Amino acid sequence: VVDAAVPAGLRDGINLNASDPTRATLVLRAPGKSYIWAFGDFSDWEFRPEYVLRRDAAASGGTRWWVELTGLTPGEVVRFQYLVDGVDRISDPYSPLVLHPNDDQFIP
């Protein structure tokens, strides 16, 4: 895990890069965790070393984790999850989009 401050101005959740629409930064507040991976469409749903989140343990309000995604297609929805401490798979708790293969037909 690399310790690095969350870049200034980023909020928890998905942060689109205003000057480069092919980039976005994911930020997750998760105190007390050892490591977090992001995986999804951008990694072919594989765990790749470039998507291990950086840790900002000095963040006000508790540890924040972050990673920048590159090579995205502007306007395309990117599905992803986090793997926390190698055990818990979670969706982005800040996302307004819910993806669930068994319930999608019932979600407007």
TISEBA-360184 format. One line per 3 residues: number of its first residue (from 1); their letters; for each residue x, y, z of N, C-alpha, C. Coordinates in Angstrom, 1 decimal, decimal comma, padded with zeros to 4 digits. Layout:
BEGIN
NUM = A = X:Y:Z:X:Y:Z:X:Y:Z  ...;
***
This chain:
BEGIN
1 = VVD = 000,8:-001,2:000,0:000,0:000,0:000,0:000,9:001,2:000,0  000,6:002,2:-000,9:001,3:003,4:-001,0:000,5:004,5:-000,2  001,2:005,2:000,7:000,6:006,3:001,4:000,7:007,6:000,6;
4 = AAV = -000,4:008,2:000,3:-000,4:009,5:-000,5:-001,7:010,2:-000,2  -001,6:011,5:000,0:-002,8:012,3:000,3:-003,7:012,3:-000,9  -005,0:012,3:-000,6:-006,0:012,4:-001,7:-005,8:013,8:-002,4;
7 = PAG = -005,7:013,9:-003,7:-005,5:015,1:-004,4:-006,6:016,2:-003,9  -006,2:017,4:-003,8:-007,1:018,5:-003,3:-008,3:018,6:-004,2  -009,4:018,8:-003,5:-010,7:019,1:-004,1:-011,5:017,8:-004,5;
10 = LRD = -011,0:016,6:-004,2:-011,8:015,4:-004,5:-012,7:015,1:-003,4  -013,9:014,6:-003,7:-014,9:014,2:-002,7:-014,9:012,7:-002,7  -015,6:012,1:-001,7:-015,8:010,7:-001,6:-016,7:010,3:-002,8;
13 = GIN = -016,3:009,2:-003,4:-017,1:008,7:-004,6:-016,3:008,8:-005,9  -017,0:009,0:-007,0:-016,4:009,1:-008,3:-016,2:010,5:-008,6  -015,0:010,9:-009,0:-014,6:012,2:-009,4:-014,2:012,2:-010,8;
16 = LNA = -015,0:012,8:-011,7:-014,6:012,9:-013,1:-013,6:014,0:-013,3  -012,6:013,8:-014,2:-011,6:014,8:-014,4:-012,2:015,8:-015,4  -012,3:017,1:-015,0:-012,9:018,1:-015,9:-012,1:018,4:-017,1;
19 = SDP = -010,8:018,3:-017,0:-009,9:018,6:-018,1:-009,5:017,4:-019,0  -009,8:016,2:-018,5:-009,6:015,0:-019,3:-010,7:014,0:-019,1  -011,6:013,9:-020,0:-012,8:013,0:-019,8:-012,5:011,5:-019,9;
22 = TRA = -011,2:011,2:-020,1:-010,8:009,8:-020,1:-010,2:009,4:-018,7  -010,3:010,3:-017,8:-009,8:010,0:-016,4:-010,8:010,2:-015,4  -010,8:009,4:-014,3:-011,7:009,6:-013,1:-010,9:009,1:-011,9;
25 = TLV = -011,2:009,7:-010,8:-010,6:009,2:-009,5:-011,6:008,7:-008,6  -011,4:007,5:-008,1:-012,3:006,9:-007,1:-011,8:007,2:-005,7  -012,7:007,6:-004,8:-012,3:007,9:-003,4:-013,3:007,2:-002,5;
28 = LRA = -012,7:006,5:-001,5:-013,5:005,7:-000,6:-013,0:006,0:000,8  -013,9:006,4:001,7:-013,6:006,5:003,1:-013,8:005,2:003,8  -012,6:004,6:004,3:-012,7:003,3:005,0:-011,6:003,2:006,0;
31 = PGK = -011,9:003,8:007,2:-010,9:003,7:008,3:-010,7:002,3:008,8  -009,5:002,0:009,3:-009,3:000,7:009,9:-009,1:-000,5:008,9  -008,9:-000,2:007,6:-008,7:-001,2:006,6:-007,3:-001,3:006,2;
34 = SYI = -006,8:-002,5:005,8:-005,4:-002,7:005,5:-005,1:-002,4:004,0  -006,0:-002,8:003,1:-005,8:-002,5:001,7:-007,1:-002,7:001,0  -007,2:-002,0:-000,2:-008,4:-002,0:-001,0:-008,0:-002,0:-002,5;
37 = WAF = -008,6:-002,9:-003,2:-008,5:-003,0:-004,7:-009,7:-002,4:-005,3  -009,6:-001,8:-006,5:-010,7:-001,5:-007,4:-010,6:-002,4:-008,6  -011,7:-003,0:-009,0:-011,7:-003,9:-010,1:-013,1:-003,7:-010,8;
40 = GDF = -013,1:-003,9:-012,1:-014,3:-003,8:-012,9:-014,1:-003,8:-014,4  -014,9:-003,1:-015,1:-014,8:-003,0:-016,6:-013,4:-002,6:-017,0  -012,8:-001,6:-016,3:-011,5:-001,1:-016,6:-010,4:-002,1:-016,4;
43 = SDW = -010,6:-003,1:-015,7:-009,5:-004,1:-015,4:-010,0:-005,5:-015,9  -011,0:-005,6:-016,7:-011,6:-006,9:-017,2:-011,9:-007,7:-016,0  -012,3:-007,1:-014,9:-012,8:-007,7:-013,7:-011,7:-008,6:-013,0;
46 = EFR = -010,4:-008,2:-013,3:-009,3:-008,9:-012,7:-008,6:-007,9:-011,7  -007,9:-008,5:-010,7:-007,2:-007,7:-009,7:-005,8:-007,4:-010,3  -005,6:-006,1:-010,6:-004,3:-005,7:-011,2:-003,6:-004,7:-010,2;
49 = PEY = -002,3:-004,8:-010,1:-001,6:-004,0:-009,2:-001,8:-002,5:-009,3  -002,0:-002,0:-010,5:-002,2:-000,6:-010,7:-003,5:-000,1:-010,1  -004,4:-001,0:-009,7:-005,7:-000,6:-009,1:-005,8:-000,8:-007,6;
52 = VLR = -004,6:-001,0:-007,0:-004,6:-001,0:-005,5:-004,7:000,4:-005,1  -005,7:000,8:-004,2:-005,9:002,1:-003,8:-004,8:002,7:-002,9  -004,5:003,9:-003,1:-003,5:004,6:-002,2:-004,3:005,0:-000,9;
55 = RDA = -003,5:005,1:000,2:-004,1:005,3:001,5:-003,7:006,7:002,0  -004,7:007,5:002,4:-004,5:008,8:003,0:-005,0:008,7:004,5  -004,1:008,2:005,3:-004,4:007,9:006,7:-004,5:009,2:007,5;
58 = AAS = -004,0:010,3:007,0:-004,1:011,6:007,7:-005,4:012,4:007,4  -006,2:011,8:006,6:-007,4:012,5:006,2:-008,3:012,9:007,4  -008,9:014,1:007,4:-009,8:014,5:008,4:-011,0:013,6:008,3;
61 = GGT = -011,5:013,1:009,4:-012,7:012,2:009,4:-012,4:010,8:009,2  -011,1:010,4:009,1:-010,8:009,0:008,9:-010,1:008,7:007,6  -009,5:007,6:007,5:-008,7:007,2:006,3:-009,5:007,2:005,1;
64 = RWW = -008,9:007,8:004,0:-009,6:007,8:002,7:-008,6:007,0:001,8  -009,2:006,3:000,9:-008,4:005,5:-000,1:-008,8:006,0:-001,5  -007,8:006,0:-002,4:-008,1:006,6:-003,8:-007,3:005,9:-004,8;
67 = VEL = -007,8:006,0:-006,1:-007,0:005,5:-007,3:-007,6:006,3:-008,5  -006,7:006,6:-009,4:-007,1:007,3:-010,6:-007,2:006,2:-011,7  -008,3:006,3:-012,4:-008,5:005,4:-013,6:-008,2:006,2:-014,8;
70 = TGL = -007,6:005,6:-015,8:-007,3:006,3:-017,1:-007,8:005,4:-018,2  -007,8:006,0:-019,4:-008,2:005,3:-020,6:-009,7:005,0:-020,7  -010,5:005,8:-020,0:-012,0:005,6:-020,0:-012,6:006,2:-021,3;
73 = TPG = -013,7:005,7:-021,6:-014,5:006,2:-022,8:-015,5:007,3:-022,2  -015,3:008,5:-022,7:-016,2:009,6:-022,2:-017,7:009,2:-022,4  -018,5:009,4:-021,3:-019,9:009,1:-021,4:-020,3:007,7:-021,2;
76 = EVV = -019,4:006,8:-021,1:-019,7:005,3:-020,9:-019,7:005,0:-019,4  -020,8:004,3:-019,1:-020,9:003,8:-017,7:-019,8:002,8:-017,4  -019,1:002,9:-016,3:-018,1:001,9:-015,9:-018,6:001,2:-014,6;
79 = RFQ = -018,7:-000,1:-014,7:-019,1:-000,9:-013,6:-017,9:-001,3:-012,8  -018,0:-001,2:-011,5:-016,8:-001,7:-010,7:-017,2:-002,0:-009,3  -016,3:-002,6:-008,5:-016,5:-002,9:-007,1:-015,1:-002,7:-006,4;
82 = YLV = -015,2:-002,7:-005,1:-014,0:-002,7:-004,3:-013,8:-004,0:-003,6  -012,6:-004,5:-003,4:-012,3:-005,6:-002,6:-011,5:-005,1:-001,4  -012,1:-005,2:-000,2:-011,6:-004,7:001,0:-011,0:-005,8:001,8;
85 = DGV = -009,7:-005,6:002,1:-008,9:-006,5:002,9:-009,0:-007,9:002,4  -009,1:-008,1:001,1:-009,1:-009,4:000,5:-010,3:-010,3:000,8  -011,3:-009,7:001,4:-012,5:-010,5:001,9:-013,8:-009,9:001,4;
88 = DRI = -014,1:-008,6:001,6:-015,4:-008,0:001,3:-015,4:-007,4:000,0  -016,3:-007,8:-000,9:-016,6:-007,1:-002,1:-017,7:-006,2:-001,9  -017,5:-004,9:-002,2:-018,5:-003,9:-002,0:-018,7:-003,0:-003,3;
91 = SDP = -019,8:-002,5:-003,5:-020,1:-001,5:-004,5:-019,7:-000,1:-004,0  -019,7:000,8:-004,9:-019,4:002,2:-004,4:-020,6:002,7:-003,6  -020,4:003,0:-002,3:-021,5:003,4:-001,5:-022,0:004,8:-001,8;
94 = YSP = -021,3:005,5:-002,6:-021,7:006,9:-003,0:-022,5:006,9:-004,4  -022,5:005,8:-005,1:-023,1:005,8:-006,4:-024,6:005,8:-006,4  -025,2:006,6:-007,3:-026,7:006,5:-007,4:-027,1:005,4:-008,3;
97 = LVL = -026,2:004,7:-009,0:-026,5:003,5:-009,8:-026,4:002,2:-009,1  -027,4:001,4:-009,1:-027,4:000,1:-008,5:-027,4:-001,0:-009,5  -026,4:-001,8:-009,5:-026,3:-003,0:-010,4:-026,4:-004,2:-009,7;
100 = HPN = -027,4:-005,0:-009,9:-027,6:-006,3:-009,3:-028,3:-007,2:-010,3  -027,6:-008,3:-010,7:-028,1:-009,1:-011,8:-029,5:-009,7:-011,5  -029,8:-010,0:-010,2:-031,1:-010,6:-009,9:-032,2:-009,6:-009,7;
103 = DDQ = -031,9:-008,4:-009,5:-033,0:-007,4:-009,2:-033,1:-006,2:-010,3  -032,2:-006,2:-011,2:-032,2:-005,0:-012,2:-033,5:-004,8:-012,8  -034,2:-005,9:-013,2:-035,5:-005,7:-013,8:-036,6:-005,0:-012,9;
106 = FIP = -036,3:-005,0:-011,6:-037,3:-004,3:-010,7:-036,9:-002,9:-010,3  -035,6:-002,5:-010,7:-035,1:-001,2:-010,3:-035,3:-000,2:-011,4  -036,1:000,9:-011,1:-036,3:001,8:-012,2:-035,0:002,6:-012,6;
***
